[in-house]
């Protein structure tokens, strides 16, 4: 269970990106009162948590109805997470934690940014949703393992909320270099997890040993 907990925590932390989101939150709310920032942080975290919980619990049953097997899900999820990990490691402009120019323009004109862009796509983005489904699939119907996965999600979202609440102070303490170092470290960990997930999917599919 410790391995499941560590894998789930690392995967969710890397794909949700609490530090990167907190820094962006500070840039989107430079003159906003603390009470307003607190309300937005609470709403964004709650909405993103609900979205990710739904995908974690119900994503696999939906895919089962579509005829998607667990090995296929593990392989596809591993590939998606690997792409995100490479973005993190090389700090590419197309990183999943960055908004496109139209998204950034829309975010700047909104009074309430809790739903967009904070809750989605920054916190509950495609990578985090895929991670939730993949981790639930890896639990393989074990209630304890699934509970540990959900607990890891709750822990990451709790850390995310704290970082959003202190985002302005955090932005002043953590420099750009430290942010990128942290992102690269978690990117490397996520890449290893992603490759292992793809290996597990390919091994379970029987493609590597068709005669076995």
Long-range contacts (C-beta under 8 A, 24 or more apart in sequence): 1-144, 1-145, 1-148, 4-138, 4-139, 4-145, 4-148, 4-149, 5-148, 5-151, 5-152, 7-135, 7-138, 7-193, 8-135, 8-148, 8-149, 8-152, 8-153, 9-152, 9-155, 9-156, 10-186, 10-189, 10-190, 10-193, 11-81, 11-131, 11-134, 11-135, 11-190, 11-193, 12-52, 12-128, 12-131, 12-132, 12-135, 12-152, 12-153, 12-156, 13-156, 13-159, 13-186, 14-84, 14-85, 14-88, 14-186, 14-187, 14-189, 14-190, 15-81, 15-84, 15-96, 15-125, 15-127, 15-128, 15-130, 15-131, 15-190, 16-48, 16-52, 16-123, 16-124, 16-125, 16-128, 16-156, 16-157, 16-160, 17-96, 17-97, 17-122, 17-123, 17-183, 18-156, 18-159, 18-160, 18-163, 18-164, 19-163, 19-170, 19-174, 19-179, 19-182, 19-183, 20-97, 20-122, 20-179, 20-183, 21-97, 21-118, 21-122, 21-123, 21-160, 21-163, 21-164, 22-160, 22-163, 22-164, 22-166, 22-167, 22-170, 22-171, 23-167, 23-170, 23-171, 23-174, 23-179, 24-97, 24-99, 24-122, 25-118, 25-164, 25-167, 26-167, 26-168, 26-170, 26-171, 27-171, 28-107, 28-108, 28-113, 29-113, 29-167, 29-168, 37-164, 37-165, 37-167, 37-168, 38-165, 39-114, 40-112, 40-113, 40-114, 40-118, 41-114, 41-161, 41-164, 41-165, 41-167, 42-161, 43-112, 43-114, 43-115, 43-119, 44-113, 44-114, 44-115, 44-118, 44-119, 44-123, 44-164, 45-119, 45-123, 45-157, 45-160, 45-161, 45-164, 47-114, 47-115, 47-119, 47-120, 47-124, 48-118, 48-119, 48-120, 48-123, 48-124, 48-157, 48-160, 49-153, 49-154, 49-157, 51-119, 51-120, 51-124, 51-129, 52-123, 52-124, 52-128, 52-129, 52-132, 52-153, 52-157, 53-132, 53-150, 53-153, 55-124, 55-129, 55-132, 55-133, 56-132, 56-133, 56-135, 56-136, 56-149, 56-150, 56-153, 57-136, 57-150, 59-129, 59-132, 59-133, 59-136, 60-133, 60-136, 60-137, 63-133, 69-205, 70-137, 70-140, 70-201, 70-204, 71-200, 71-201, 71-202, 71-203, 71-204, 71-205, 72-201, 72-205, 73-133, 73-134, 73-137, 73-201, 74-134, 74-137, 74-138, 74-197, 74-198, 74-200, 74-201, 74-204, 75-197, 75-198, 75-201, 75-202, 75-205, 76-130, 76-201, 77-130, 77-131, 77-133, 77-134, 77-137, 77-194, 77-197, 77-201, 78-134, 78-194, 78-195, 78-196, 78-197, 78-198, 78-199, 78-200, 78-201, 79-194, 79-198, 80-126, 80-127, 80-130, 80-194, 81-127, 81-130, 81-131, 81-134, 81-190, 81-191, 81-193, 81-194, 81-197, 82-191, 82-194, 82-195, 82-198, 84-127, 84-190, 84-194, 85-187, 85-188, 85-190, 85-191, 85-194, 86-187, 86-191, 87-187, 88-183, 88-184, 88-186, 88-187, 88-190, 89-184, 89-187, 89-188, 89-191, 91-180, 91-183, 91-184, 96-121, 96-125, 96-126, 96-127, 97-122, 97-183, 118-164, 123-157, 123-160, 134-197, 138-197, 138-200
